[in-house]
Amino acid sequence: MKFNSLDQNHLKNLQAMVARDRFSTGDSVLDLHAKDQSQHPARRPEAVAWPVDRSEVAAILRYANAHRIPITGWGSGSSLEGNPIPVQKGIVLDFSQMNRILNIRAEDFQADVEPGVIYQDLNEKLRHTGLFFPPDPGARATVGGMIANNASGTRTVYYGSTKDYVLRLEVVLANGEIIELGTRAAKTSSGYDLIHLMVGSEGTLGVVVGATLRLVGFPVEYSAAIATFPSVAAASKAVFEIIRSGLNPAALELLGPECIELMNREEQLGLNVSPTLFVEFHSSTAGHLVEILDMGREICNEQGCTEFRSGLGKAERDHIFKARHALGEMIIRTHPDCGTLVVDVAVPNTAYPEMIALIGEEMNATGIMGYTFGHAGDGNVHFNIPGKKGDEKQWAQIDKLVQRLVSKALDLGGTATGEHGVGLGKKKYMTAEHGKSLDWMKQIKALFDPNGILNPGKIFP
Ligand SMILES: Cc1cc2nc3c(=O)[nH]c(=O)nc-3n(C[C@H](O)[C@H](O)[C@H](O)COP(=O)(O)OP(=O)(O)OC[C@H]3O[C@@H](n4cnc5c(N)ncnc54)[C@H](O)[C@@H]3O)c2cc1C
């Protein structure tokens, strides 16, 4: 695709579509919208606009489509695969001023929101209703960015990912047409499921300008446990048994020994340095949670668990998970001269030990060290690799290592990305993962966006 640059005439016309102070070509603004949280190089857009309603978005898209100008949506820029980097320049639409919670219909378990709402702010606003929106990527992400990436988090094993919470969408198509998808009914089997085509499409098929989200009741009682194991295989077997036994964990995280060593050092946890599960349970009564914890302990013991610590109540749960949630920050603090790359793949549960074993072998063979952790309950493996800033040789080695890990995940019947999306980083695996169906994806893209202006350079190799 060939795109046009923004000349003075385009800039004048585009600026007139939004208020003067909501359109910028200033250096610092362009720099701020040139890079997400990944290690992909920055690429500045030519202009940034902050729309405040869907008609402004529609006008900009109509114009951009007619003049072949790239448009990239921007939530918080917290992506980890280069998803919002405007690699073909053009205009970034920053949704931070479309951040209203329009309507909370607690008795329908629904909220209507604009795309720039930060999910933690939504949950804060929902607090008095006893309801919440469960997907929980660690960063301060927007609902629009979460929908575009189909984000998940530690509680996906129980609550599902963003796609499970989107009932209705308002989308502006590349040609500026506004369409409404879905229904406010809790279920539907009416027609093609365009909602789930949009969710996870990373802003390449349309721009989300509104959403009706499904909400669920807040857990009444919480508990959590930490269990250490002699091997990853034993820990993985415990993961399987915990799920199979119907204990319904709300989070089930597996951390490698190197993570535990770091957490012991930073948080004085005093845990055995070995593969460790962090588990969370929710229920409506504390009594039920006591039974669940007893069963959980029994299951872990059967798999040779070397230590089992548990706690009841929200404060105890928060105490147990505090170090888990702080892990990302600890890694950054420990390697101040490094950037970190987070590998994200997902495999079937039975393949989890093999995937983790390969990471161990790779660390031994290459001398590249990293931190293995993941949402084991849904087969999602993360490997956080610190690499020296500016050391191109080391980053080339890391890149090769990542390629071997992703290829292995695909060989094991898994996926190149469990939750971070394709963006720039995973494009090269799309043919291997999807084969002929990638051609159908390309045809869908051509149908929705014939001029290819929406987030160009992403998803397709
Ligand atoms: C410390 C840390 C921890 C993380 N942990 C997790 C995790 O556990 N699970 C997880 O899933 N992710 C995780 N992430 C990744 C990231 O937070 C998620 O992918 C999140 O959904 C991105 O949201 P955002 O608002 O920052 O979107 P951005 O990064 O700004 O954009 C994401 C994508 O959405 C598009 N977009 C933005 N707004 C719109 C819109 N209105 N319409 C159409 N397209 C749009 C962008 O063009 C881009 O392709 C983590 C990131 C960090 C930094």
The ligand as an SDF file (V2000), in Angstrom:
LIG
                    3D

 53 58  0  0  0  0  0  0  0  0999 V2000
    3.6230   -4.0470   32.9860 C   0  0  0  0  0  0  0  0  0  0  0  0
    2.6780   -4.5780   31.9310 C   0  0  0  0  0  0  0  0  0  0  0  0
    1.9440   -5.7210   32.2040 C   0  0  0  0  0  0  0  0  0  0  0  0
    1.0570   -6.2250   31.2450 C   0  0  0  0  0  0  0  0  0  0  0  0
    0.3390   -7.3440   31.5450 N   0  0  0  0  0  0  0  0  0  0  0  0
   -0.5620   -7.8000   30.6520 C   0  0  0  0  0  0  0  0  0  0  0  0
   -1.3600   -8.9460   30.9680 C   0  0  0  0  0  0  0  0  0  0  0  0
   -1.2480   -9.5590   32.0250 O   0  0  0  0  0  0  0  0  0  0  0  0
   -2.2520   -9.3540   30.0420 N   0  0  0  0  0  0  0  0  0  0  0  0
   -2.4180   -8.7020   28.8540 C   0  0  0  0  0  0  0  0  0  0  0  0
   -3.2750   -9.1060   28.0630 O   0  0  0  0  0  0  0  0  0  0  0  0
   -1.6660   -7.6330   28.5360 N   0  0  0  0  0  0  0  0  0  0  0  0
   -0.7490   -7.1630   29.3900 C   0  0  0  0  0  0  0  0  0  0  0  0
   -0.0010   -6.0690   29.0680 N   0  0  0  0  0  0  0  0  0  0  0  0
   -0.1410   -5.4470   27.7340 C   0  0  0  0  0  0  0  0  0  0  0  0
   -1.1360   -4.2720   27.6110 C   0  0  0  0  0  0  0  0  0  0  0  0
   -1.3630   -3.6520   28.8460 O   0  0  0  0  0  0  0  0  0  0  0  0
   -2.4740   -4.7250   26.9960 C   0  0  0  0  0  0  0  0  0  0  0  0
   -2.2870   -5.2460   25.7020 O   0  0  0  0  0  0  0  0  0  0  0  0
   -3.5310   -3.6000   26.9280 C   0  0  0  0  0  0  0  0  0  0  0  0
   -4.7190   -4.1440   26.4590 O   0  0  0  0  0  0  0  0  0  0  0  0
   -3.1480   -2.4460   26.0190 C   0  0  0  0  0  0  0  0  0  0  0  0
   -4.0620   -1.3960   26.2570 O   0  0  0  0  0  0  0  0  0  0  0  0
   -3.7060    0.1310   25.9480 P   0  0  0  0  0  0  0  0  0  0  0  0
   -4.8480    0.9660   26.3580 O   0  0  0  0  0  0  0  0  0  0  0  0
   -2.3960    0.4920   26.5050 O   0  0  0  0  0  0  0  0  0  0  0  0
   -3.6590    0.0720   24.3510 O   0  0  0  0  0  0  0  0  0  0  0  0
   -2.5200    0.5560   23.3640 P   0  0  0  0  0  0  0  0  0  0  0  0
   -1.2400   -0.1220   23.6910 O   0  0  0  0  0  0  0  0  0  0  0  0
   -2.5120    2.0360   23.2840 O   0  0  0  0  0  0  0  0  0  0  0  0
   -3.0970   -0.0180   22.0030 O   0  0  0  0  0  0  0  0  0  0  0  0
   -3.2910   -1.3900   21.8170 C   0  0  0  0  0  0  0  0  0  0  0  0
   -3.8620   -1.6560   20.4390 C   0  0  0  0  0  0  0  0  0  0  0  0
   -5.1800   -1.1570   20.3830 O   0  0  0  0  0  0  0  0  0  0  0  0
   -5.3470   -0.2530   19.3160 C   0  0  0  0  0  0  0  0  0  0  0  0
   -6.3560    0.6930   19.7990 N   0  0  0  0  0  0  0  0  0  0  0  0
   -6.3060    1.4980   20.8720 C   0  0  0  0  0  0  0  0  0  0  0  0
   -7.4830    2.1250   21.0370 N   0  0  0  0  0  0  0  0  0  0  0  0
   -8.2900    1.6930   20.0420 C   0  0  0  0  0  0  0  0  0  0  0  0
   -9.6400    1.9630   19.6650 C   0  0  0  0  0  0  0  0  0  0  0  0
  -10.4080    2.8010   20.3470 N   0  0  0  0  0  0  0  0  0  0  0  0
  -10.1480    1.3260   18.5740 N   0  0  0  0  0  0  0  0  0  0  0  0
   -9.4060    0.4620   17.8680 C   0  0  0  0  0  0  0  0  0  0  0  0
   -8.1270    0.1730   18.1730 N   0  0  0  0  0  0  0  0  0  0  0  0
   -7.5860    0.7840   19.2580 C   0  0  0  0  0  0  0  0  0  0  0  0
   -3.9630    0.2880   19.0710 C   0  0  0  0  0  0  0  0  0  0  0  0
   -3.8110    0.7770   17.7470 O   0  0  0  0  0  0  0  0  0  0  0  0
   -3.1290   -0.9550   19.3110 C   0  0  0  0  0  0  0  0  0  0  0  0
   -3.1360   -1.7750   18.1720 O   0  0  0  0  0  0  0  0  0  0  0  0
    0.9120   -5.5570   30.0030 C   0  0  0  0  0  0  0  0  0  0  0  0
    1.6490   -4.3940   29.7410 C   0  0  0  0  0  0  0  0  0  0  0  0
    2.5340   -3.9120   30.6830 C   0  0  0  0  0  0  0  0  0  0  0  0
    3.3100   -2.6600   30.3750 C   0  0  0  0  0  0  0  0  0  0  0  0
  1  2  1  0
  2  3  1  0
  2 52  2  0
  3  4  2  0
  4  5  1  0
  4 50  1  0
  5  6  2  0
  6  7  1  0
  6 13  1  0
  7  8  2  0
  7  9  1  0
  9 10  1  0
 10 11  2  0
 10 12  1  0
 12 13  2  0
 13 14  1  0
 14 15  1  0
 14 50  1  0
 15 16  1  0
 16 17  1  0
 16 18  1  0
 18 19  1  0
 18 20  1  0
 20 21  1  0
 20 22  1  0
 22 23  1  0
 23 24  1  0
 24 25  2  0
 24 26  1  0
 24 27  1  0
 27 28  1  0
 28 29  2  0
 28 30  1  0
 28 31  1  0
 31 32  1  0
 32 33  1  0
 33 34  1  0
 33 48  1  0
 34 35  1  0
 35 36  1  0
 35 46  1  0
 36 37  1  0
 36 45  1  0
 37 38  2  0
 38 39  1  0
 39 40  1  0
 39 45  2  0
 40 41  1  0
 40 42  2  0
 42 43  1  0
 43 44  2  0
 44 45  1  0
 46 47  1  0
 46 48  1  0
 48 49  1  0
 50 51  2  0
 51 52  1  0
 52 53  1  0
M  END
$$$$
